[in-house]
């Protein structure tokens, strides 16, 4: 999709990605609730981990779309962190700490989705830590950068 001259399309897309990110974050929190899981996170470990990862990817898509990236969903996610870093640096934004959380999550994405490995609880906890920290950083960054639709 291309941006309209008035930025309306970009605003709608930013809101779309933000809604998706926040939905994934809420879904992750619901799964984490011990009332739903009992004491066995292991039953839903892959869903839980992927909700955290896709939450971060959608937050990244919202930020990047709001900064002019036109095709975030058609790409290899491994490029998202570098693109986000480049866009923020071009705006002289110095707090790039959140990007390391995104990089960690993207590295885990393909392992979880496609490789025949067992994800351990400590790895899931690490994913959740990165997802939460990236979500907080992305919300602060979106507001700080005054991204339309944030």
N, C-alpha and C positions, 0 to 999 in steps of 0.2 A: 504494500500500500504506500502511496505517496502522500506526503504532507500537503494539506490544503494551504493556501496562502495565509489564511487566518489562524492556522494551527489547530483548528477544530478536530481534524482527524487524529492528530497526534495526541490531543487531550483525551479523546475517546479511547485510543489504544493504551495510553498510560493507565487510565482508570480500569480498563479490561485486565491488564497485567497485574495491577495492584489488587483488584478483587480476587484474582486467581491466587496470588501470593498469600493474601490474608486468609483465603479459604483453606489452602494447604496448611497454613500455620495453625488454624483452628482445628482442622482435622487431626493434625499431629497431637495437639494438646488433648483432644478427646480420647485418642488412643492411649495416651500416656496416663490418663486418669485411672487410678487403681480400681475404681468402681467398675470400669468396663473391662479391664484386663485381669482382674484378680491379681495374683502375684507373678503372672507369667507373661512378661514382655516378649518372650521368645516366640509365642504364637503369632505375633504380628510384626516381628522385627523388620522384615523387608518393607512392608507397607509404611511403617513408622519412619524408617530411614529415608525412603523415597519421598515421602511427604515433606520432610525437612529439606531435602535436596531440591525438589521442584519448587518449594517455597522460595528458596534463594534464587533459583534461575528466573522465576517470574518477577521477583523484586529487581533483579538485574535487568530484565527485559523492560520493565517500567522505567527505570532510570535511563537506560540507553535510548529508549524511544523518546523520552522527554528531552533528550539532548541531541536528537536529530537522526538517530539510527533508524533506517526505514525497514530493514528486514531482519528482525531479531529471531523469528521463529524458524527460519529456513536454514539455519547455520549449524555448524559444529559448535557445541557449547564450550568446548575448550578455548575458543577464541574470545568468549564473552568477557572474561576478566581483563584481558589485555585491552580490548576495545573500551571497556568501562574506565580503566586506568587512563588511557589516552584521552578520552573525552573529558574526564575530570581535570587532568593536568592542563588541557587546553583552556580551561576556565580558571586556571590558577587555584584550584581547590587542592589543599594540602593534606587533608585527612584521608589518606588512602588505606588506612588500616583494615577496613572492612573487606577489601578485595582479597586479602589472604584467606579469609574465611570462605569466600566464594571459590577460590582456587582449590582449597582442600575438599570442598563438597563436590565439585565437578570431577576431581580425580576419583572419588569414590563411586560416582554415578554408574559408569560403565562396568565396574567390578560387580556392583550389586545387581545390575540389570542383566548382564550377559555372561559373567564368568561363573563357573561352577565352584563357588567358594562359600564357606559358612561365615556369616557375619556374626561376630561375637558381641555380647552386650556392651562391653567397654567401647567397641567401635561405634555402636549405635549411640551411646552416650556422647561420644566425641562428635558425631554428626549432628546431634541435637544441640550441642554447645555451639558449634559453628553456625548452624542454621539460625539459632536465636540471636547470636551476636551480629550476624549479617543482616537479619531483618531489622534489628534496632538501628544499626548503622545506616541501612538503606533508607529507613523512614526519616531519620535525621538529615541525611544527605539530600533526599528529595525535597524536604521543606527548606533546607538551607539554600539549595540551588533554585528555589522557587519554580519548580517544574510544574507546568500547567496540568491540572488534573490530580495533583498529589493531595 
